[in-house]
Amino acid sequence: MYLQHKRAVLEVIQQGPFAANWESLQGYQIPQWYQDAKFGIFIHWGVYSVPAFANEWYPRNMYIEGSREYHHHRETYGPHTEFGYKDFIPLFRAEKFDPNEWAGIFRRAGAQFVVPVAEHHDGFAMYDCSYSEWNAVKMGPKRDIIGELADAVRRQGLVFGVSSHRAEHWWFFNGGMKFPSDVQDARFAGLYGPAQPETLPPNEEFLDDWLLRTCELVDKYQPQIVWFDWWIEQPVFQPYLQMFAAYYYNRAAQWQRGVVINYKNQAFPEGTAVYDIERGQFADIHPRFWQTDTSVAKNSWGYVQGQDYKSAESLIGDLVDIVSKNGALLLNIGPRPDGTIPEPEMQILTKIGDWLAVYGEAIYGTRPWKVYGEGPTKVVGGSFNDTKRATFTSEDIRFTTRGEILYAIALGWPSNGQLVIRSLADGIALYPGEIGRVEWVGSHASVTWRREKQGLVIDLPEQRPAGNAFALRIIPAAEQRR
């Protein structure tokens, strides 16, 4: 079966227009729909939500002797030979999962695309996988979670994508090989294997399996985003990444749809796919469109008890900052094992949706300006820095553009009733032209403004508009006269 399926993959690659080499893949163009969309929802949901302890790496860490997950597991469930990770699968029932309800929630949150995890490091596929019986159709919920979500998301007019974290499965359960556990039982090798050392590169069999699983996701669900987690940057993956990218881009050409591959680290050469920063962002405008993936919670991607949540206001600030720097935000939630979304996460999504319903004009379909913004709060660039910045203030302003229109988004409400935009000061080189009009975004209220040497000064009304952050539309005089 593997040989036949790999031949079919190679045939699609041979048909073009893309070949399986980096030079050819440099012809990739980031689709406009993605650059316009700006905001998507990521979903970490799987068997790891059942123990609801620590984070979504519980399946690995429960087999690491001495870890808190190891001790918790023994105390709660017993020895690893009697109750292993596989024994959580029957408890993952998804009995309250309603994909149509989820899709409606995501649309109302203002998301334009949705990316559920198709397979995490644990090796349990959330879709109808031909290469493993350890999948949600045959076990646990006994439903094609990815297929149902794809249909529901598209019915809401949103773009559907998938994520693959399969690469790390090569070594994910290797801790269970070091003491008596069910990982060593040959009956469960389809779930736990290969369980190899991290220092050992994946073999051809594993890499072929990785390629075929990922191509199957493309063919069964036609996602317009395929998001990859880390570890695919290992040199041994390089020819397989080239084959997958050529396959996916050629399929997209057949579908006549623009598609996106997200990658981390240096897995793909710049220009062949879209760079993604985990729990972090760029400190300045990046010339190529990029993406941040982060979560509503600080401590876990999947559902656990005792989550430490970020505030909706903080996440809105991140969204604005990312968009001003030519990026998109993929924001993660972690549903419960029964398929319900925790109330704090619902509240966060609702607040973001309410804000975007008013100020979305300054976000969707925009492009960066000459500078991303101004103000005292600087973002620490790079991965895993999402909780390191100070709270945005009323002096922190971010800019976006749409044609000749400039949007200024203030990330706080000034207590003195006056907003000063220093980047738009009279005579400044950044904005040499004449300002014709300043308007509220999402409101018909008049704006009192004047341009001075210190900046564009706006007198704010006593009644503040919706949300902590707010946006202004700045129209040049030349545009006003047309």
Secondary structure by P-SEA (a helix, b strand, c coil): caaaaaaaaaaaaaaccccccccccccccccaaaaaacccccccccccccccccccaaaaaaaccccaaaaaaaacccccccccccccccccccccccaaaaaaaaaaacccbbbccccccccccccccccccccccccccccaaaaaaaaaaaaacccccccccccccccccccccccccccccccccccccccccccccccaaaaaaaaaaaaaaaaaccccbbbbbcccccccaaaaaaaaaaaaaaaaaaacbbbbbbbcccccccccbbbbbccccccccccccbbbbbcccccccccccccccccaaaaaaaaaaaaaaccccbbbbbbcccccccaaaaaaaaaaaaaaaacccccccccccccccccccccccccccccccccccccbbbbbbcccbbbbbbccccccccccccccccccccccccccccccccccbbbbbbbcccccccccccccccccbbbbbbbccccccc
